[in-house]
Amino acid sequence: MKKQPKLNFWQIWNVSFGFLGIQMGFALQSANVSRILSNLGADLHHLSLFWLAAPVMGLIVQPIVGSASDNTWNRFGRRGPYLLGGAIVAAFAMYLMPNAGLAIMVMPPLIFGAIMFALMDGSFNITMQPFRALVADMVPTEQRTLGYSIQSFLINTGAVLGSVLPFLLTNVLGVQNTAPDGEVPASVIWSFYIGGTMLLLSVIWTVFRTKEYPPEEYAEYKGLDNHKVADNTYKGIKGFFKLVAHAPKTMYQLAIVQFFSWFALYLMWVYTTSAVAQHVWGCPVDDRSSAAYQTAGNWVGLLFGAYSLFAAIFSIIMPRIANRFGRKTTYSIALIAGGVGYISMFFITNQYLLFIPMIGVGIAWAGILAMPYAILSDSVPADKMGVYMGIFNFTIAGPQIVSGFMAGAILKHLFNEQAIYILVLCGISMILGAVSVAFVKSKHT
């Protein structure tokens, strides 16, 4: 097997640069979709059901795209065609999503908004999945932690930009931040326009600045038979279940950790706006269109931007921590920090002090974005990297689907629609995830 050459910093940077724009889109989605759907008429305890579109699309799209990209080699590379195609559709969906009110002549705006949400998230997944595999393709094993940490840094930098856009447009440029029922504020609409454009441009940068290895060279670096680089043994439904059955044990062990962490993240994205509006601004449960609720929505965008900023900072030092203490220990500490951050929000009613818990949430987010993939990539066969990274998305989508079906009932019947208790539940779940890391077996501790 020929030794794969190390990449310099900027080569690794270019491999993941498209994630900057993708995460701007995800951040705008995370902080504003509940707000958009609420403005269009969705009830609070039904929001988690609308949000099921995100994990369901990931569950369907990512394994298919992963398998297809494993078997694709053309002038745009192996992963490049899917990065570019997904980005074009994602940008289109972002332009349409906040304009759901214009579809009133065709269908109810709420239904149109839900469809655009599904299309937007599905195209995000088409674009995002190949990025995970691209790092494993291009970056040698000894640089994997650095590679995924740079990816985490870019993800969180994009998230900061996306999260603060509505606030900046409102408070710096004076763009309107309120709208009648059935419409979306102009600050959100223009944020989605800017985010969609940045997504497309950043992905184009990665596609044209990263030269993927041709099949013969890739096979030499990964120790593969050149004729088996694109392995067609596992075709169809039966082949898919064979792949799942033969997945590395590390994947199943990580799945337990992923369940607890992504169960919490889904709840956070759906209910933080309502939790902050109720707990800090004193908004009634059924308040969806008042100025106070919209102000809380913008503030949550800043909080999400803050945890992404802290995650970006932690991503810079995370490789050193992992090299000294091990990937598992780093992962576990990150999740504990997130758990403490969520639980502490229950004790805070000052909007400015809410930035303190975001430190812990940001550390957890950085760990979740990097450590599982760094651990898993050493256990997955190189010729099936894309499809296994797609299958691994089950461990992200699955807990979100469970969370989506359970969250409304939990909020209504256990927490009397007081969303702040949902964030306490997030904290407990994160800590359970940290405990589960101890049971993961990997080549690099």
N, C-alpha and C positions, 0 to 999 in steps of 0.2 A: 504494500500500500504506500503510495506516494504521500509525503507529509504535506498537509494543506498549509499554504502560507498564511502568516498572520496579516491582519489588515491594520492600516494606520487608523488613527482616531476619526479622521474625516470620511474615510471609506465606510466605517461602521456607522457613522452619523448619517451618511447618505442612504444606507440600507433602510434605515427606520424613519427618515425624515417625513415621509408621507403620513406617518401617525400623528404628526403635529396637527394637520388639518382634519384627519378623521376624528381625533379627540375633541377638537373644537366643535365638531358636529355632535358628538356624543354628549359633551358638556351642555350644549344648548338644549339638546333633547332631555337630558337628566333634570336640568333645573327648570325647564319651561313647558314640557309636554303636559304635566299635570295641570299647570296653570292654563294652558291653551284649552285642554279638554274641559276643564271646569268652566271656563268662560263660554264654551260652546254648549254647556248644559249637563256635564257629567256629575253625578252625585259622588260625595266624598268616599263612601264605602264601596263604590263601584270602580274607583280609579284603578285599583290593583288588577281588575279583570281586563281593562283596556291595556294595561302595561304588559299583559301576557303576550301581546304581539311580539315584543322584543325577544324574549327567550325562545318562543316558538320558532321565530324566523331563524335565530341562531342555530337551533336544534336541527332544522331542515337544511339550511344553506351551507353551514361550515363543513360538514363531512363530505358533501357533494363537491364543493369547490376544492377542498383539500385533496380528494382523490383525483379530480380532473387536473389540478395543477401538478400533481406528481407525474402525470402522463402527458404533459404539454411541453413541447419544445418548438419555439418559432422565433421570428426576428425580434420579438419583444421579450424573449426569455422564457423562463419556466413559470414563474409566479406573476410576471409583469402584465400579461393580458388580463388577468383577473383583478389586479390592482387598478388598472386603468378603467376597465369596464364598470366595475363597481363604483368607482369614484364619479363617473359621469351620471349614473343613475341616482346616486346619493345626492349629488348637487341639485339635480332636477327635483327630487322629492323635498329637499330643504326649501327650495324656492316656493313650492306649492303648499307645504304643511301649514304655515301660519295664515294662509289665505283661504282656509276652509269655508269661511263665510260667503265667498263668492260662488260656491257650488250650490247655493240654496235652490236654484232653478232645476238642478239635476237630482239632488238627494239631500237629506238633512245634513247640515254642516258637521254635526258630531260624527256621523257615519263616514263622511268624507275625510274628516280629521283622523279617524281611526285607521282608515285605509292608507292614508299618506304616512302615518306613523309606522305601519307595518312595512310599507315600501321603503321608507327611509332606513329603518333598522335592518331590513333584509339586505339592502345595498351596502350599508355599513359593514355587515358581516361578510359580504362578498369581498370587500376591499381589505378588511382587517385580517381575515384568516391567513392569506398568503404571507402577510408580514411576519407572523410568528414562525412560519416555516422558512422564510427567506433568511432570517437571522441564523437558524440552524444550518441552512445550506451554505451560507457565505462565511460564517464566523467559525474558526476552529474551536475545538472543545475548551482549550485553555483560556479562550477569550469570551466564552458564553455568558458568564456572569456580567462582564463588562458590556457585552452586546445587548443583553436584555435590560440592563440598568440604563444604558443610553436610550433604549426604546421607552423605558419607564419615564425618563426625564422628558423626552419629547412629548409623550402622551400627556404628562401633567402640565407641561408648558402650554400645550394646546388647550387643555382643560381650563387653565387659568384665563387664557384669552377669551375662550367661549363663555365662561361663567360670568365675567365682568362686563361683557358687551352691553347687555340691556341697561345695566346701571350707568355705564359711561355715556351711552347714547342719551339717557334721560337727564343725568345730572351735569354733564359737560356740554352736550350739544343741544339739550332742550327738546329732545324728541318726546312726543306724547307717550305717557306711560299708563293711561287708563283708556278703557273702551267700553261701549255699551254691551249688555248681554248679547251673546251671539257673535261678537267680534273680538279680535285680538289686538292688543295695543301696538302702536306703530314701532315702539322700541323693540318689541319682540320680533316683529316682521323684518325690520332692517337687520337685526342681529342674525336671523336665519339667512338672509341674502349674503351677508358678509361671510358667515361661516361656511356656506356652501361653496362660495368662490375660493376661499382659502383651502378647503378640502381638495378641490380639483387641482389647484396649482401645486400644492405640496406633493400630492401623489405623482403628478407629472414629473416633478423634480426627481423623485426616487426612481421612477421607471427609466428615465433617460440618463441618470447619473450613475446607475448601478449596472455593471456588466456581469450578468449571471454566467456561471461556468457552463460551457457546452457539455453534452452528455458524456463524452469520452473523458474529459478532464474531471468532471464531477465524480465519475465512477472510480478514477484513480485515487482521488482524495478520500473517498468514503470506503474504499476497499470493496467495491462491488464489481460484479460481472457486468460489463458494459451492456450486454443484451438484457440485463434484468434491472437496469436503472428505472425503467418504467414497467413495473411489475403488474401484469394483467391477471395474475393467479386469482385475485380476490374480486372477481366481477359479480355484479348483481347482488340481490338481497342475501343469498346464501353466503357469498363471499364477504359481504359486509359483516354478517354475524360471526364468520370465522375470524375476521380481523378483531372484532370485539373480544371473542373468546381467547384469542392468542395475544391480547394486549399485555404489555409488561405489568408485573404486579405493582410496580411503583405507581402506575396510573390509577389503579383501584385504591391504593392507599392514599394518594393525593385527593381522590374523589371525596373522601370523608371530610378532609380539611376544606375543600372547595365548597362542599354543601353548606357548612356553617358560615363561611365567609360570604358567599354569594347570596345566601338567604338573607343575611343582614344588609348587604349592599342594595338589594332590590327594595327592601322596606325603606331604606334611607331615601332612595331616589323618588319613591312614590309619595312618601308622607312627611318629609322634612318641611316643605312649605306649609302644610297644614299645622304641623307641630309647632313651628315657630310663630305662625300667625295666631294660634290659640294661646300658646304658653307665654309669649313675650308681648305680643300686640293686643292680646285679650279679645281676638275676633271670635264671634259665635261659630258654632260648628257648621252652620249652613251658609256662612258668609263666603261669597266667591267673587264678588265684583266691586267691593268697596275699595276706596283708596288705601285703607290700612292693609287690606289683604294683598293688594298689588305692591305696596311698599315692602311687605314681608317677603313677597315673591322675589323682588329685586335683591333684598338682603340675603336671601338664601342663595341667590346666584353668587354673591360675594363670598359667602361661607364656602360654597362649593369651589370657588376659585381659590380660596385660602387653603383648603385641604389639598388641592392640586398643587399649589405653590409649595407647601410643606413636603408633599410627596416628591416634587421635583428636586428639592434641596436634599432630601434623604436619599434619593436615587444617586446623587453624586458621591456620597460617602458609603453607600450600601455595598459596593464591591469590596472595599477595604474591610468592612465589618465581616462580610461573608468569608473573605479569605482568611481572616484571623480566627473567627469563632465558628465558621461553618454555615452552610446555606440553611440548614434546618433550624439552628438556633436563631439566626437572623430572622427567618420567617416567623417563628413562634413569638419572638419579642415584638415584632411588628403587629401581629394580630392582637396581642395583649394590649398594646398601646391603643389600638382602635377600639377595643372593648371598653377600656377605661374612658376614652373620649366620648363614646356614645352615652354611657351611663351618667357621666358628669353633666350632660345637657339638661337632665331632669332638675338639677339644683341651680340652674342659671336662668334668671329672668331679665338680665340686662343684655341688650342686643350686642353690645361691644364685647362683652366677656365671652360670647359664643365663639369667638375666634380661638380661644384657648383649647376647647375640645377638638377643634379642627387639626391641631398639631398631631394628636394621636390618630385621628382618622386618616390624615395624610400619610403618616408612617405606615399604617396598615395597608393603604391603597398602593403605595410604592412596592411593598413586599408582595402583595397579591399579583401585581402586574409583572413581576420579574422572577421571583423565587420558584414558583411551580414550574415555569417553563424551563428555567435553567436546570432544575432537578430532573424534569421529564426528558429533556432533549438528549441526555446522556444514555437513556434507557431505550430509546426508540430506534428501530432500524432506519438507516439513512434513506433507503429507497421508498419508505412509507411515511416519511416525516410529515408530509402535507396531510394525508388522510388521518394519521393518528393525532395530529394537532387539531384537526376538525372534530374527530371523535371526542377528544378531550374537552371540547366545548360542551359536550353533554353535562360535564361536571359543573359548568357555569349555568347553562340553560335549565337543567333539571331542578336545582334548588330554587331558581327564580319562578318556575312554574308552580312548584309546591307553595312557595310564598304567596304567589298571586292568588291562588285558590283559597288559601287560608286567611290571608291578611284582612280581608273585609269582615269576615265573621269574627276574627279575634278583636278587631277594632270595635266592632259594634257590640258584641256580647260580653267580652271580657274587660274592655277598656272604656266602655260608654262613649265611644267616638272621640276620646281624648288622645290625640295622635302622639303626644309626648311619650306615652308609655310604650309605643311602638319602638321608639329610639332606645329605650331601656332594654327591650327585647333584643334589639340589634347588638347591644353591648354584650349581653349574655351569650348570644350565638357566636360572636367573634372570639370570646374567651374559650368556648368549647372547641373552636377551630384551632386555637393555639395549643390546646392540650393534645389534639389529634395529630399534630405534626410529629410528636414523639414516636408514633407508630409507622412513620414512613421510612422505608429502607431505600437507600440510594448509594450510588458509587462514590459520590462526594458528600460527606456529612455536612 
